[in-house]
Amino acid sequence: MPLPNIRNHQSLQCKAKAKHTGVQCQNPAAFGLTVCRFHGARRPASILRGANHPNFQHGQETLQAKAKRSAGLTKLRRIEELMLSTELFDLKRSPGRKPSGYK
């Protein structure tokens, strides 16, 4: 059985249009959808949602928690600077960038 095509009116045409020219796409629409595979036709089961989506944000850390952590890191950095200046230990500085509240 041949595949459905637009010329024989066996399938729908893709509804996508070019932004610049306004010409409609000539490809057949994917089965049960309004657009072709080039214009984003996807099965609903293949679309990742919720925690499975790569851009999912958990929302478990609030701005207050971030500020509290940054303040703690600032205190640790100042203690480290004090110990280095008084030569209580002869190690190198801890790696990483300085906390946001540190000056």
C-alpha positions in Angstrom: 0.0 0.0 0.0 1.5 3.3 -1.0 2.1 6.1 1.5 -0.6 8.8 1.6 0.3 11.9 -0.3 -1.1 15.4 -0.8 -1.6 15.1 -4.6 -4.1 12.3 -4.3 -5.8 14.1 -1.4 -5.1 11.1 0.9 -3.5 13.1 3.6 -3.5 16.6 5.0 -0.9 19.2 4.1 1.4 20.7 6.7 -0.1 23.9 8.1 3.3 25.6 8.7 4.0 28.8 6.8 7.3 30.5 6.0 7.7 33.7 8.0 9.3 35.7 5.2 7.2 34.6 2.2 4.1 33.3 3.8 4.1 30.2 1.6 2.6 27.1 3.1 4.8 24.0 3.6 4.4 21.4 0.8 5.0 18.3 3.0 2.3 16.0 4.2 1.3 16.4 7.8 2.2 13.7 10.2 -0.4 11.1 11.0 -3.0 12.6 13.3 -1.2 16.0 13.6 -1.4 19.3 11.7 2.3 19.8 10.9 5.0 17.7 9.3 8.0 16.1 11.0 10.2 19.1 10.0 7.9 21.6 11.8 7.7 19.8 15.1 5.3 16.9 14.8 5.8 14.7 17.8 3.9 12.0 19.5 2.5 13.2 22.9 4.1 10.3 24.6 7.6 11.4 23.5 7.3 14.9 25.0 9.1 15.0 28.4 7.2 16.8 31.1 7.7 17.6 34.8 10.8 16.2 36.5 11.8 14.2 33.4 12.3 17.4 31.3 15.9 18.6 31.1 14.9 22.2 32.0 12.8 21.2 35.0 13.5 23.4 38.1 12.8 21.8 41.4 12.2 25.0 43.4 13.6 23.4 46.6 16.1 26.2 47.2 14.6 29.6 48.0 16.3 32.9 47.7 16.5 33.0 51.5 18.3 29.7 51.6 20.8 30.9 48.9 21.4 34.1 50.9 22.0 32.1 54.1 24.5 29.8 52.4 26.3 32.8 50.8 26.6 34.5 54.2 28.1 31.3 55.7 30.6 31.0 52.9 31.5 34.7 53.4 32.2 34.0 57.1 34.4 31.0 56.2 36.3 33.0 53.6 37.0 35.7 56.2 38.2 33.2 58.7 40.5 31.7 56.1 41.9 35.1 55.2 42.6 35.8 59.0 44.4 32.4 59.4 46.5 33.1 56.3 47.4 36.6 57.4 48.4 35.4 60.9 50.3 32.4 59.4 48.5 29.8 61.5 48.8 27.4 58.6 50.9 27.5 55.5 48.4 26.1 53.0 47.2 27.7 49.8 43.9 29.5 49.6 40.8 27.4 49.0 39.8 27.1 45.3 36.7 28.6 43.8 35.3 32.0 43.4 34.5 34.3 46.3 30.9 34.4 47.7 28.7 37.2 46.5 28.7 39.1 49.8 32.5 38.9 50.2 34.5 42.2 49.8 
